[in-house]
Amino acid sequence: MSDDHIARERIAVALFGPAIAPSEPVVRGTFAPERPGVLLVASDWERKGGADALAAFTELRKAIPGATLTVVGDAVPRLPEGVVGLRRVDRTRMAEAYASHDVLLELARSNAAGVTLTDVAGFGLPAVATDIGGVSSVVRNDTSGVLLAPGPHLAERAASAITRICTTPGLWHHLVQGSLDHAREVLNWDHWADVTLSVLGECAAEYSGDKDDRDRQVIGCGVGSPDVQVETFFEKALLLISRHVPRGGR
């Protein structure tokens, strides 16, 4: 965007909704800080920083011996004590993993924003993640998780962050609520549709020379998910454009 000299006020960010969402309202159970369950979802072991995550878990066990780590997806063949490897799982088991763990660990070396990070927010699962790419738009530092700058001593800093979450009174519950709030307010398909339709309305109005703002805000599209009522989104998008742009162009 900088290369194309696009003004900041002309940029709208429409964050995607989740790929996996809870089937019912989330109610987080009691938290046992002496036995935190840490989750690592590594579809690509190298890119997701699998080695750093294992090193962080080793450090974490020095502070909290009862901690456990579950690795879903790609993993090295030999995992240390306290680590369970599930390999790849279906959507139902993935949702169960999100709901049954206490912290997501994602020390990725590169990331756009993160499908997994978006998913876990809806389950109220706080994330400890590297602050790269667009991750800071998905994880609100000290509100829905903890962001770490990539670089030296990443494993130690990640272990320290998880330890702080577990040992600071009320912090885990604060991050759980922050995750749920962010999912409800921003990280959902309705919000994505609202932002996208608003931009389409502006583009159509500018194309036609119509400066009337009445059609530029489309609220409550009701898309719900990428698989449900998608027709609603496209119907409203076409309606917005047709109000300003006659068939055959200008």
C-alpha positions as CSV (number, residue, x, y, z in Angstrom):
1,M,0.0,0.0,0.0
2,S,2.9,2.3,0.7
3,D,4.4,1.4,-2.7
4,D,1.2,2.4,-4.4
5,H,0.9,5.6,-2.3
6,I,-2.5,4.8,-0.9
7,A,-3.5,7.2,1.9
8,R,-4.1,5.6,5.3
9,E,-7.7,7.0,5.4
10,R,-8.4,5.1,2.2
11,I,-7.6,1.7,3.7
12,A,-10.2,-0.5,5.3
13,V,-9.2,-3.7,7.1
14,A,-11.7,-6.5,6.9
15,L,-10.5,-9.3,9.1
16,F,-11.7,-12.8,8.3
17,G,-14.0,-14.7,10.6
18,P,-13.1,-18.1,12.0
19,A,-12.7,-21.4,10.1
20,I,-13.9,-23.3,13.2
21,A,-16.4,-21.7,15.6
22,P,-18.0,-23.0,18.8
23,S,-21.3,-24.8,18.3
24,E,-22.7,-23.3,21.5
25,P,-22.0,-20.4,23.9
26,V,-18.5,-20.7,25.4
27,V,-18.4,-21.2,29.2
28,R,-14.8,-21.5,30.4
29,G,-14.4,-23.9,33.3
30,T,-12.2,-23.4,36.3
31,F,-8.5,-22.7,35.6
32,A,-5.8,-24.7,37.4
33,P,-2.7,-22.5,37.1
34,E,-0.5,-25.3,38.5
35,R,-1.5,-27.5,35.6
36,P,-1.9,-25.3,32.5
37,G,-2.7,-27.0,29.2
38,V,-0.8,-25.4,26.4
39,L,-1.8,-26.0,22.8
40,L,0.4,-25.7,19.7
41,V,-1.2,-26.0,16.2
42,A,1.6,-26.6,13.7
43,S,0.5,-27.3,10.2
44,D,4.1,-26.3,9.1
45,W,6.6,-27.2,11.9
46,E,9.3,-24.8,10.7
47,R,7.1,-21.8,9.9
48,K,5.1,-22.2,13.1
49,G,8.3,-22.2,15.1
50,G,7.9,-25.7,16.5
51,A,11.4,-26.0,17.8
52,D,11.0,-22.6,19.7
53,A,7.7,-23.8,21.1
54,L,9.3,-27.0,22.5
55,A,12.1,-25.0,24.0
56,A,9.6,-22.6,25.5
57,F,7.7,-25.6,27.0
58,T,10.9,-27.0,28.5
59,E,11.5,-23.6,30.2
60,L,7.9,-23.4,31.3
61,R,8.2,-26.8,33.1
62,K,11.0,-25.4,35.2
63,A,8.6,-22.9,36.6
64,I,5.4,-24.9,36.5
65,P,6.2,-28.7,36.5
66,G,2.6,-29.7,36.0
67,A,2.3,-27.9,32.6
68,T,1.4,-30.0,29.6
69,L,1.7,-29.3,25.8
70,T,-0.4,-30.8,23.1
71,V,0.9,-30.5,19.5
72,V,-1.7,-30.8,16.7
73,G,-0.5,-31.2,13.1
74,D,3.1,-31.5,11.9
75,A,5.6,-32.4,14.6
76,V,9.0,-33.9,15.1
77,P,8.9,-37.7,15.7
78,R,10.3,-37.6,19.2
79,L,8.6,-35.3,21.6
80,P,9.8,-34.6,25.2
81,E,8.1,-35.6,28.3
82,G,4.8,-33.9,29.0
83,V,4.1,-33.4,25.3
84,V,1.3,-35.2,23.4
85,G,1.3,-35.3,19.6
86,L,-2.1,-35.7,18.0
87,R,-1.0,-35.3,14.3
88,R,-3.8,-33.8,12.1
89,V,-7.4,-34.0,13.4
90,D,-10.8,-33.2,12.0
91,R,-12.8,-30.1,12.8
92,T,-14.7,-31.6,15.7
93,R,-11.5,-32.7,17.5
94,M,-9.9,-29.4,16.7
95,A,-12.8,-27.6,18.4
96,E,-12.5,-29.9,21.4
97,A,-8.8,-29.0,21.6
98,Y,-9.5,-25.3,21.5
99,A,-12.1,-25.7,24.3
100,S,-10.0,-27.9,26.6
101,H,-6.7,-26.0,26.7
102,D,-5.7,-22.9,28.6
103,V,-3.2,-21.1,26.4
104,L,-2.4,-21.2,22.7
105,L,1.4,-21.0,21.9
106,E,2.2,-19.7,18.4
107,L,5.8,-18.6,17.9
108,A,5.5,-18.5,14.1
109,R,8.4,-17.1,12.0
110,S,6.0,-15.7,9.4
111,N,2.3,-15.1,9.5
112,A,-0.4,-13.1,7.6
113,A,-2.7,-12.8,10.6
114,G,-3.5,-16.4,11.5
115,V,-6.5,-18.6,11.0
116,T,-5.7,-20.5,14.2
117,L,-5.4,-17.2,16.2
118,T,-8.8,-16.1,14.8
119,D,-10.3,-19.5,15.7
120,V,-9.2,-19.6,19.3
121,A,-10.5,-16.1,20.1
122,G,-14.0,-17.4,19.7
123,F,-13.3,-20.2,22.2
124,G,-11.9,-17.7,24.7
125,L,-8.4,-19.2,24.5
126,P,-5.7,-16.7,25.2
127,A,-2.7,-16.7,22.8
128,V,1.0,-16.2,23.3
129,A,2.3,-15.3,19.8
130,T,5.1,-13.6,17.9
131,D,4.2,-10.1,16.8
132,I,4.7,-10.5,13.1
133,G,2.7,-9.8,10.0
134,G,-0.9,-8.9,10.9
135,V,-1.0,-10.8,14.2
136,S,-1.4,-7.7,16.3
137,S,-4.8,-7.1,14.6
138,V,-6.0,-10.5,15.8
139,V,-4.3,-10.7,19.2
140,R,-4.7,-7.7,21.4
141,N,-1.6,-7.5,23.6
142,D,-2.4,-7.9,27.3
143,T,-6.1,-7.9,26.4
144,S,-6.7,-11.2,24.5
145,G,-3.2,-12.6,24.7
146,V,0.5,-11.7,24.9
147,L,2.6,-10.6,21.8
148,L,6.3,-11.2,21.7
149,A,8.8,-9.5,19.4
150,P,10.7,-12.1,17.3
151,G,14.4,-12.4,18.1
152,P,16.8,-13.6,20.7
153,H,15.6,-15.6,23.8
154,L,12.2,-16.1,22.3
155,A,11.6,-19.4,24.1
156,E,12.5,-17.9,27.5
157,R,10.3,-14.9,26.9
158,A,7.4,-17.1,25.8
159,A,7.8,-19.3,28.9
160,S,7.8,-16.2,31.1
161,A,4.7,-14.9,29.4
162,I,2.8,-18.1,30.1
163,T,4.1,-18.2,33.6
164,R,2.8,-14.7,34.2
165,I,-0.6,-15.6,32.8
166,C,-0.8,-18.5,35.2
167,T,0.5,-16.8,38.3
168,T,-1.0,-13.3,38.1
169,P,-4.3,-13.4,39.9
170,G,-7.2,-12.7,37.5
171,L,-5.0,-12.3,34.4
172,W,-6.1,-15.6,32.7
173,H,-9.7,-14.7,33.1
174,H,-9.1,-11.2,31.8
175,L,-7.5,-12.6,28.7
176,V,-10.3,-15.1,28.2
177,Q,-12.9,-12.4,28.3
178,G,-10.8,-10.2,26.0
179,S,-10.6,-13.0,23.5
180,L,-14.3,-13.5,23.5
181,D,-15.0,-9.8,23.2
182,H,-12.7,-9.4,20.2
183,A,-14.3,-12.4,18.5
184,R,-17.8,-11.0,19.1
185,E,-16.9,-7.5,18.0
186,V,-14.4,-7.9,15.1
187,L,-13.2,-11.5,14.4
188,N,-16.5,-12.8,12.8
189,W,-17.9,-13.0,9.3
190,D,-20.7,-10.5,10.0
191,H,-18.1,-7.8,10.7
192,W,-16.1,-8.8,7.6
193,A,-19.2,-8.5,5.5
194,D,-20.2,-5.1,6.9
195,V,-16.7,-3.7,6.3
196,T,-16.5,-5.2,2.8
197,L,-20.0,-4.0,1.8
198,S,-19.2,-0.5,3.1
199,V,-16.2,-0.3,0.9
200,L,-18.1,-1.6,-2.1
201,G,-20.7,1.0,-1.5
202,E,-18.1,3.8,-1.4
203,C,-16.4,2.5,-4.6
204,A,-19.7,2.3,-6.4
205,A,-20.7,5.8,-5.3
206,E,-17.4,7.3,-6.3
207,Y,-17.5,5.5,-9.7
208,S,-20.9,7.0,-10.4
209,G,-20.0,10.4,-9.0
210,D,-22.8,10.0,-6.4
211,K,-21.7,11.7,-3.2
212,D,-24.8,10.6,-1.2
213,D,-23.5,8.6,1.8
214,R,-26.8,6.9,2.5
215,D,-25.8,3.6,0.8
216,R,-22.2,3.5,2.1
217,Q,-22.9,1.8,5.4
218,V,-24.5,-1.6,5.3
219,I,-24.9,-3.0,8.8
220,G,-26.1,-6.4,9.9
221,C,-25.5,-8.4,6.7
222,G,-26.1,-11.6,8.5
223,V,-23.6,-13.7,6.7
224,G,-22.8,-15.6,9.9
225,S,-20.1,-17.9,8.4
226,P,-18.4,-18.5,5.1
227,D,-20.7,-21.5,4.5
228,V,-24.0,-20.1,5.6
229,Q,-26.1,-17.4,3.8
230,V,-23.3,-16.4,1.5
231,E,-26.0,-15.5,-1.1
232,T,-27.1,-12.7,1.3
233,F,-23.7,-11.1,1.1
234,F,-23.5,-11.2,-2.7
235,E,-27.1,-10.0,-3.1
236,K,-26.4,-7.0,-1.0
237,A,-23.1,-6.3,-2.8
238,L,-24.8,-6.4,-6.2
239,L,-27.7,-4.2,-4.9
240,L,-25.2,-1.6,-3.6
241,I,-23.4,-1.5,-7.0
242,S,-26.5,-1.4,-9.0
243,R,-27.8,1.6,-7.2
244,H,-24.9,3.7,-8.4
245,V,-23.6,2.0,-11.6
246,P,-26.1,1.3,-14.4
247,R,-25.8,-1.8,-16.5
248,G,-23.2,-1.5,-19.2
249,G,-21.1,1.0,-17.2
250,R,-21.2,4.7,-17.0
